[in-house]
Amino acid sequence: MEVPEPGAEVVDEQFDRADWDGLDLAGVTFRRCHFLEASMVELRVERCVFEECTLTGVRLNAAQFTDTALRSSTLSKAVLFGTSFHSCSLLGTSFVGADVRGMRLSDTDLSYAILRGVDAAKLDLSGTRMREIDATDADLRGTDLRGCDLSYARLQGANLAGADLRGATVEAINWTTVDLTGVQIDMAQALAVAMSYGAVIDSPQ
């Protein structure tokens, strides 16, 4: 199946098992489209929109997404090994069951995304907007979360051993449900953790 032309708006279409390896995709909008087990290895995507799309079992190894929105979509069983997102919006997208090892993000918004149970260990997510992300039971061991906006994130059961959260915004996180063994945090975060356990902080006179 051929790649749509720039400027096309595609609605409710099926792209099952499409072979788009190494191709260029620019300026296309997809709404409620299905990509079952499509192969998009090293696909170059620029200025596109994927809205409420289903990408089940899609191979996105080493694909490059730039200035693209992938919103409220599902990436179940997708392979994103080495996939890069630059200046992208991934709002509300579900990565449950996806292989995100080696995924790279820069200037990208992951707010409201769902990473429940996802193995995101050792990823560099520094500076990423992740407000209200659902990372319940996610593997975040050794993950670089410096400077992230993690406000209202759900981290119940997440493994953060060795993760670096220094400089991250951690407003309204329930730390009592998180294993903080080996986590690197700054002083302001340490106070927030203490307060979540009911500690009363006494300012020096």
C-alpha positions in Angstrom: 0.0 0.0 0.0 1.5 3.3 -1.1 2.2 6.2 1.3 -0.4 9.0 1.1 0.6 12.2 -0.6 1.5 15.3 1.4 -1.6 17.2 2.5 -3.9 14.2 2.4 -6.4 13.6 5.2 -7.1 9.9 5.7 -10.0 8.8 7.9 -11.1 5.3 9.0 -8.7 3.5 6.7 -6.9 0.1 7.1 -3.1 -0.1 6.5 -2.7 -3.6 7.8 0.7 -5.2 7.0 1.7 -2.2 4.9 5.4 -2.1 4.0 6.7 1.5 4.4 10.3 0.6 5.3 12.7 3.5 4.7 10.0 5.8 3.1 9.2 9.4 3.7 5.8 10.5 5.1 5.1 14.3 5.2 2.1 16.5 5.9 -0.4 13.7 6.2 -3.3 13.5 8.7 -4.6 10.1 9.8 -7.8 9.8 11.9 -9.0 6.6 13.4 -6.8 4.5 11.1 -5.6 1.0 11.7 -2.0 -0.2 11.1 -2.0 -3.9 12.1 1.6 -5.4 11.9 2.7 -2.7 9.4 6.4 -2.5 8.8 7.7 1.1 9.1 11.4 0.4 9.8 13.5 3.6 9.3 10.4 5.5 8.2 10.9 9.3 8.2 7.8 11.1 9.4 7.5 14.9 9.3 4.6 17.3 10.1 2.0 14.5 10.3 -0.9 13.8 12.6 -2.1 10.5 13.9 -5.3 10.9 15.9 -7.1 8.0 17.6 -5.1 5.5 15.5 -4.3 1.9 16.3 -0.8 0.7 15.6 -0.8 -2.9 16.8 2.4 -4.9 16.3 3.8 -2.2 14.1 7.6 -2.3 13.6 9.0 1.2 14.0 12.6 0.3 14.5 14.9 3.4 13.9 11.9 5.4 12.6 12.3 9.2 12.9 9.3 11.4 13.8 9.7 15.2 13.6 7.1 17.9 14.3 4.4 15.2 14.4 1.4 14.5 16.6 0.6 11.0 17.7 -2.4 11.6 20.0 -4.8 9.4 21.8 -3.5 6.4 19.8 -2.5 2.8 20.8 0.9 1.2 20.2 0.2 -2.2 21.6 3.0 -4.7 20.8 4.7 -2.1 18.7 8.5 -2.2 18.4 10.1 1.3 18.9 13.7 0.2 19.3 15.8 3.2 18.4 12.8 5.2 17.3 13.3 9.0 17.7 10.7 11.7 18.4 11.7 15.3 18.0 9.3 18.2 18.7 6.4 15.8 18.8 3.1 15.5 20.7 2.3 12.1 22.2 -0.6 13.2 24.3 -2.8 10.4 25.7 -1.1 7.7 23.6 -0.8 4.2 25.1 2.5 2.4 25.0 1.2 -0.6 27.0 2.9 -3.8 25.7 5.2 -1.8 23.4 9.0 -2.4 23.2 10.4 1.1 23.8 14.0 0.1 24.5 16.4 2.6 22.9 13.6 5.1 22.1 14.8 8.7 22.0 12.7 11.8 22.8 13.7 15.5 22.5 11.4 18.5 23.0 8.4 16.1 23.1 5.2 16.1 25.1 4.2 12.7 26.7 1.5 14.2 29.0 -1.4 11.9 29.7 0.4 9.0 28.0 -0.1 5.5 29.3 3.1 3.5 30.1 1.6 0.9 32.5 4.0 -2.0 33.0 6.3 -0.7 30.2 10.0 -1.5 30.4 11.5 2.0 30.0 14.7 1.3 31.9 17.7 3.5 31.2 15.9 5.7 28.7 16.9 9.3 28.5 13.7 11.2 29.1 15.3 14.3 30.5 13.3 17.5 29.9 10.3 15.6 28.7 6.8 16.9 29.5 5.0 14.0 31.3 2.2 15.6 33.2 -0.4 13.1 34.5 1.4 10.2 32.8 0.3 6.8 33.9 3.5 4.8 34.6 1.9 2.4 37.1 4.1 -0.7 37.5 6.6 0.6 34.9 10.2 -0.3 34.9 12.1 3.0 35.2 15.3 1.7 36.6 18.2 4.0 35.7 16.0 6.2 33.6 17.1 9.8 33.2 14.2 12.0 34.3 16.1 15.2 35.1 14.1 18.3 34.4 10.9 16.4 33.5 7.5 17.7 34.3 6.0 14.8 36.2 3.2 16.7 37.9 0.3 14.5 38.9 2.1 11.4 37.5 0.8 8.0 38.6 3.9 6.0 39.7 2.3 3.3 41.9 4.4 0.2 41.8 6.9 1.7 39.4 10.6 0.6 39.9 12.7 3.8 40.0 15.9 2.2 41.3 18.8 4.3 40.1 16.6 6.8 38.3 17.7 10.5 38.2 14.8 12.9 39.1 16.9 15.9 40.0 15.3 19.1 38.8 12.0 17.4 37.8 8.7 18.9 38.7 7.0 16.4 41.0 3.8 18.2 42.1 1.0 16.1 43.6 2.8 12.7 43.3 1.9 10.1 45.9 5.4 9.0 47.0 4.1 6.5 49.5 3.3 4.1 46.7 6.7 4.4 45.0 9.9 2.4 45.7 12.6 5.1 46.0 15.5 2.8 46.6 18.6 4.3 45.0 16.7 7.2 43.4 18.6 10.5 42.9 16.6 13.4 44.0 17.3 17.0 44.9 16.6 18.8 48.3 13.2 20.2 47.2 12.1 16.8 46.1 13.4 15.2 49.4 11.1 17.6 51.3 8.1 16.7 49.1 8.7 13.0 49.8 9.0 13.6 53.5 5.8 15.6 53.5 3.9 12.9 51.6 4.8 10.6 54.5 3.3 13.1 56.9 6.5 14.8 58.1 6.2 18.4 59.3 9.0 20.5 57.9 10.4 22.9 60.5 12.1 25.9 58.8 15.2 27.1 60.6 14.8 30.3 62.5 
